[in-house]
Amino acid sequence: MEALGQILRLLHDAAERARPARVTVVEWRHGPRSNAAFSRYMAARHGTSHAVAQSISDDAPPPDETSSTTTLALDSATRYREEAAGVQAGKRYTVRDGDRWVCWDADWGAVTSESTDEQGPPSSAHGFLLDPIGLVAALRLEPAGEGHVAGRQTRLVRGLPRAEWDGSGATLFRIGAAGADAVELAVDAERGALLRSEAFLDGEPCHRLEVLEVVFGPVPPATFDLSLPAGVEATGGWLRPSRLPLHELAGVAPFAVFVPGQVPDGWRLVESLFTPGRERPPVEPQVFLSYGSRDGAYAVSVAERAAAARHGDWLEWTQVGDLEVADAGEHVEPRHHARVERDGTVVELSGADTVLLAELARSLVPAPTAPPRLDD
């Protein structure tokens, strides 16, 4: 009990002891196991399974294992610099100094507090390592000895997710423990910072955060310079889909838009979005529709694009009659996909019921161009 009390005290006071600091951390993820853990977490709370979106390259399945390296210089929650590389090609960084901030990505370009009024100041993705108090609410903690990480003496802790604590989701997601069986932690024995976490599913690791270097103490003010790379200018906000009424999609999409002619009784259109095209990074225009059952337990998504559009595809499609079908595998939800081409538009439907997907695909009709009548 005394050892647990010391660990709890370290976590409670970490924000005062561990900040400011400079940290280099590596994040490792096993895709199939992480997806399975996440699906378990969501199913336990919502009665259905979900999936985490993954970055994929053209015509190639996502790798089972990915890793990225992040350097963080943090003075406070509102003053930090965070640089990352590894998951995407190139690099990216975020710098925040109070209400002013800049975000630059080698693929996506730059956004700043001056270029957009639609986004608030960003938060550090790994700042919680220097203030890990959320672990106390998210996990049942058990002392597990002592160790060393990044040249620092640590207290080792075994954590079991609290199934009954719904407010712990944010912390569990940060350490990849949502849906995991257990997580092993290493807490700095002097400062209370979280230096290592490893989440397990069925005895196998699925997610790991490990600090390689850490320097506690003042951060040079120049670290928080808000300038962008030479020759780079901010161009508004990040690309976001526009939420539009169904009847307006046909007017903005540069391809024919289709909708299911008939959906199951009680189902309704939940979302209708349009993503405009963009040259950097290359983004093709797309329409997205989401239909859901009355109780929210079942859903079908519909993605549409021009047939001539450049599109990376890692699914293996099989021709079945007038449709193409694909199975994404047991670790991905929605697992089942069906697609068809109509008048130069590729329509892909995704969901849990292959029969329903085929019925909806074969019932496609042109999207309406006039608003629904009040008496409909």
Buried (B, 14 or more C-beta within 10 A) or exposed (E): EEBEEBBBEBBBBBBEBBBBBBBBBBBBBBBBBBBBBBBBBBBEEEEBBBBBEBEBEEEEBBBEEBEBBBBBBBBBBBBBBBBBBBBBEEBBBBBBBEEBBBBBBBEBBBBBBEBBEEBEBBEBBBBBBBBBBBBBEBBEBBBBEEBEBBEBEBBBBBBBBBEEBEEBEEBBBBBBBBBBBBBBBBBBBBBBBBBBBBBBBEEEBBBBBBBBEBEBEEBEEEBBEBEBEEEEEBBEBBBEBEEBEBBBBBEEBEBBBBBBEEBBEEBEBBEBBBBBBBEEEEBBBBBBBBBBBEEEEBBBBBBBBBBEBEBEEBBEBEEEEEBBBBBBEEBBBBBBBBBBEBEEBBBBBBBBBBEBBBBBBBEBEBBBEEEEEEEE
